[in-house]
Structures are given as C-alpha cells and as structure tokens.
Amino acid sequence: MPDPKVRPGVELIRYNGARSQDATDKLNRLIDSGPFDVHVARTFPFDRVVDAHRALATHYVGKLALRVS
C-alpha cells in the first residue's frame, strides 16, 4: 500500500489492525460462550469525527462509537 500524502504540519499515525490467529480464536471462543455486553461510553455523529479523535487523544476511558446514519 502506498504511503498517504500528508500536508505539512499534520502528524500521520499508523495503525496495523491485523490480529494474530490466536487472538482471533480467543475472540471467537468468547463470542461463542454466550451473550455479552459492549459498553459504549460515548457516541459521536459522523460529522463530529474530529471531536471523537480529540476525546481519544485525552486518554478517554471507555469505548467510543461513530454514528453513521
């Protein structure tokens, strides 16, 4: 994959979301073991994605979600 073009003054932070097979297998076992709750601390409409990133940058505790609709 080519490197994205970054404007001067903009910091690029990369994240490789690839999981190991062991992590995927563990997640599947947890899912298969029964119902579970996902606790979302805060949701943001998609047009406020910048605010969501700012919340993450402040070491926000809890899951954040973007609402696409």
Backbone hydrogen bonds, N-H to C=O, Kabsch-Sander energy under -0.5 kcal/mol:
donor,donor_aa,acceptor,acceptor_aa,energy
10,V,7,R,-1.9
13,I,11,E,-0.6
14,R,12,L,-0.5
17,G,15,Y,-0.8
24,T,20,S,-2.1
25,D,21,Q,-2.7
26,K,22,D,-2.3
27,L,23,A,-2.4
28,N,24,T,-2.4
29,R,25,D,-2.2
30,L,26,K,-2.2
31,I,27,L,-2.4
32,D,28,N,-2.5
33,S,29,R,-1.3
34,G,31,I,-1.1
39,H,37,D,-0.6
40,V,38,V,-0.7
41,A,39,H,-0.6
41,A,63,K,-1.9
42,R,63,K,-1.4
44,F,65,A,-2.5
46,F,67,R,-2.1
48,R,45,P,-2.7
49,V,46,F,-1.4
52,A,48,R,-1.7
53,H,49,V,-2.2
54,R,50,V,-2.1
55,A,51,D,-2.2
56,L,52,A,-2.0
57,A,53,H,-2.1
58,T,54,R,-0.9
58,T,55,A,-0.6
59,H,56,L,-1.5
60,Y,55,A,-0.9
63,K,39,H,-0.8
65,A,42,R,-1.8
67,R,44,F,-3.3
68,V,66,L,-0.7
